[in-house]
Amino acid sequence: MPAPSTFFWVDGTYLGVVSVPIALLAFSLEFTNREKWLTKRRIAWLVLPQVITVLALWTDHYHHLFFGDVVRDPAVSNIFDGGIIFWGNVIYSYGMIAFALFLLLLAYIQSRGLYRQQLSAILVGALVPLATNVASVL
């Protein structure tokens, strides 16, 4: 059996990277009683760009659209530099996250009591890793 490529695990972690924005948006819609928006068709359209991103990552050695002209370093375990598909995915993902946080913030402003406390914890819990990620990407 052949050994996995040098980048196997780094590339595999990108499945989580593309899943988080969709999961946060779905959670936000459910938590703010907007679950009717989550139709199968809309979910498919939300997932499609993320699937394309992962496929572009895994096949980048053929087209160089994910990493662009950047040469991958086997010693680097992060992907913070890239081509048009990488940056398109960054914008798309941050857009979904921003919309999800907007829904949660709107619900926070309109709520009281325990529900507001829960929203505070969710917002802080989402903003801390988001701020770290933005700082890393920039």
Salt bridges, closest charged atoms under 4 A:
ASP11 OD1 - ARG72 NH2 2.63
ASP60 OD1 - HIS63 ND1 3.86
